[in-house]
Amino acid sequence: MNQQTFLKVPFVWEEPERLSEVSSRLTFEPVKAINDQLISTVTRVMAESADASDRRRALEHDPHKATEIFLNSAREDFAYQDDWWQFGINEQGEIVGVVLPVVFSGCAKDSLEEGTIYYLGVLPEYRGLGLANDLLFKGTQILQKVGVWRIFCDTAMDNVRMISAFKRVGYRQYSEPWERPV
């Protein structure tokens, strides 16, 4: 069976001493559990994502179920506390996006964990406002408070906005793009 792969650009954050400043444009509320609100939000983000692997999930026979499976798989490969996962809320009280930070299981170094942003997305109607920066700052801040030795992430090679967000927040590109199965 051939597994589909996607080109991803890897990024790394290696400055655990410096805490990220989170913009005051958004407030953040813990997701608390994988529920219909989270599944619906992520499904909407994926449907119009610049990331082909997201769009593939959104084209599944039941995109809601595909998103639920994707979110539940985080517990299999990663560790996190429910209150780490955050909705970004604008001044009107609307959810504009979500950030889901996690740590890799078994990748500790000098008693510090290695983290990643399992998923980050801005709802289509709020894109282009720089909100991915705020969400990425928040996810980075959560992982820094947990205590990580680095944060390793990637994004689709053609997701120019997310690549720019990683760079603006202070992540550096780790290597050339690579193929990653999804």
N, C-alpha and C positions, 0 to 999 in steps of 0.2 A: 504494500500500500504506500503510495507516494503522499508525503505530508507537504502541505503548502507552506512555503517560507516567504518572509517579507524582509526587505532591507530596512535595518534599524540603525540609527545613529546613537552610539553609547555616550553617556555623560557621567561625570563623577563629581561629587562634592567631598572635599577632604579637609575641611576647616572646622573641626568639631568645637574648637574653643569659642568661635564667634557665633553668637546667636543671630538669626535672621530677624530683621525688622519686618513686621507685617503691617501693610497699609491699613489705614482706618476706613477705606472705602467699603469694605465688607465686614460683617460680623460673621462669626462661625458658630455653628451648632453641631454637636456630635450626632452622627447618624444613629448610633446606639445598637442597631441590629440590621441585618439584611431584611428589608421589608419592601412592601410594594412601592413606597415613595422612592427609595433608593433605586430599585430595579427600573422603575419607570424613568427616572432622571437619567440613569446611565444608558438606558436603551435609546432615549431621545438624543443624547450626546453622540452615541455611536452611529446612529442613522445618518448623520451628516458630518461625520468626522473626516479629517484629512488623512487619517490612518486607514489604509486598506484592510488591515486585520480587524479593525472595529466595524467597518462597513460590511465585511463578510459576516460577522456575527449578526448584524442588523438585518441581513438578507436571509437568515435561517428561516425555516418553516414557521417557527414560533420564536421571534426575536426576544420576547419577554423571558421565555424559558431559557434561551441561550445566554442571556445576560445573567439570569439567576445562577446558572451553572458556573459561569465565569466568576461571579462574585463569591460563590461558595467555595470555589477551588482555592481561594486565598488561604483558607484555613489548612488546606492539605500541604502547601509548600512553604508557608510563611507563618510568622507569629505577629499578633497585634492585639491591642486592647480595643474593645468596641468604641471607646471614646476618642481614639485616634482618628477615626474616619469622620470627616467633617463636610457639612454642606456650607457653601459660601452663600450668604444672604445679603441682598442689597438694601438700600435705605427704605425701599418700599415693602420690605419683608418678603421678597420673592427669592426663591432658590435660583441662583445663577450658575452654579457649578458644584463640583464635588472633588475632594482630594482624599485618596485612600493610602496613607503611608503604612508600611509594614517593615518587619525585619526578616532577614533570611534566617532560617533555622540552621544552626550548626556552623555559622560563619563568624563566630566571635573571635576577636583578636585583643589580647591584653584586657580581657573581661568587658570589652565593648562590642556591641553588635554591629552588623553591617545592615544598612537600611536600603529601602527603595520606595519609590512612589509606585504602588501597584497599579493605580489608575488615577488619572486627573482629567477632568473634562469641563468645558464651559458649554452651557446650552446654546444652541445655534443663534437665538435672537440676542444674545449678549456677547457674541464674539466680536473681536476687533477693538475692545475697550481696555485691553491689558489685564483683564481679570485672571488670566492664567498665571500671570506673575504673582498676584495676591494668593492664589490657591497654592502655587508652588512654594512661595515663602512660608505659608502656614504649614504645609506638609513637611518642609525642611525643618522648621522650628520644632515641630512635634518630635521628629526623629532626633534632633539635637538634644532636646530635653530628656529623651529616653536614654541617650548616651550611645552614640554610634561612632565608629572609627572612620566610616565613610558612608556616603549614600551613592549608590550606583543605579542609574536609570537609563532608559533609552526611549526613542521615539522614531516614528516612521521617517524615512529619508526625505519624503516629500511634504512633511508637516512643518513647513517653514515657520509658522507662528510659534509652535512649541519649541523648535530649535532655538528661536530667538529668545523665548522666555527662559529656557535653561541658561543661556548665555547672560541675559540681563540679571538673573538672580545670583550668578556667580559660579555656576557649574562650568566645567571645562569638558570639551570633547575628549573622550578617553582614547579613541582609536578611529580608524576608518570605519565606514558603515559595514555591517555584517549581516549575513542571512540568519534569520531567527524563525524557527518553526512556530506556528500558532495552531 
